[in-house]
Amino acid sequence: MNFKDLRINGQRLKSTIEELAKIGGTPGGGMHRLSLTDADKKARDLLVQWMREIQLEISIDEMGNIFGKKRGGKDDLPLVLSGSHLDTQPFGGRFDGILGVTGALEALRVLRENRMETRRTVAMVNWTDEEGTRFAPAMLGSGVWTGKFDRDWAYSRPDVQGIKFGEELERIGYRGQAPARNWPVHAYFEYHIEQGPVLEKIGKRIGVPKGILGIIWYDVWVEGKANQAGPTPMDARNDALVAAAEMVLKLNKLPGKMGGDMVTTVGEIHNSPNSRNIIPDRVRFTVDIRSWDDGLKKKAAEELEKEFAGISRRRGCPVRMEVIWDIPHTVFDPNLAQRVEKTARQLGYSGHSMVSGAGHDAAYVNQVAPTAMIFVPSMGGRSHVEVENTSWEDCEAGANVLLHCLLRSANE
Ligand SMILES: [Zn+2]
């Protein structure tokens, strides 16, 4: 077969995604498959089985990243890599990350069944703990693989129950032998849902991100004084939750004040002792600030620390802020991005250049290898929720773009 006529099997891609959606699926039609849980192990086992079926050379590294290679004619050349992640948010969706892993698997299935030989080796990957929900920060697997994080530090990261990443990796049997160290990669393509409203709104099928917004994450602890809700007068309180509430609103107003494309979020908050008739004395919450402009993001963080200190003083509630993640904005390889755009056009799909608001493993891989992403529309712009959805036609279109980008890069 002429490789120009090659297409992925949309029906098979759909049933692969549906099979995976049964592992950790929620009654609301979403996914609850946090990193290194039993559900994650089951999904990994199934993926490995599928990879074996098409005779990929499988290797699992010390971070549990799963790689599968289909050797090229010149396998001493840097290879071409594609993948994403199988872990999900709590009550997240069926497509985030999963589409990129299954899309790469589908592309490799097509190469195998058509006996397509490539010059370079083509490989796929499932990165460990992309979401960072259970073990923060996000992208621990690709972060260690690209040398951004230390392996033992990653192993020591605890979940909310104090269980360590390394222990859980061992427990589910995915602490592999291969060193979690990057090797020469000729091109990395990550196929992903957009997770925003842009493509749907303008009626385009393939998004071509020029890069990813920079992100800073804080953990914030506010301390107050617990007391009886009845007898304690309003002017004699150090209410940690009220101080935190003021901080949340301050953060929400920050983008308007700073300008640019900044977005800010408090997505997680823990109140203690969390009783209706006790004034709260301990609150912990998260802060997420994103912007394309790294300087603006830094200024916003400084402004925030100043504002929080002021609120803390005024309310007599000591605050502690810890930066747990700070990543500059990512600029993808312009040549590879162009390849995505051109390939989409040649396959008859409309394309659109954009930026990614969401973080991806591609941000770290981009630091060690030429990288690009392929986006398809998210219905209603919804993601990290159970109703996250993308039409099967769009899933198929994006996978076709991925297949042909892989082929082009692998035959260079
Ligand atoms: Zn993702």
Residues whose N, C-alpha, C, O or C-beta is under 5 A from the ligand:
A	BS01	ZN	D96 G97
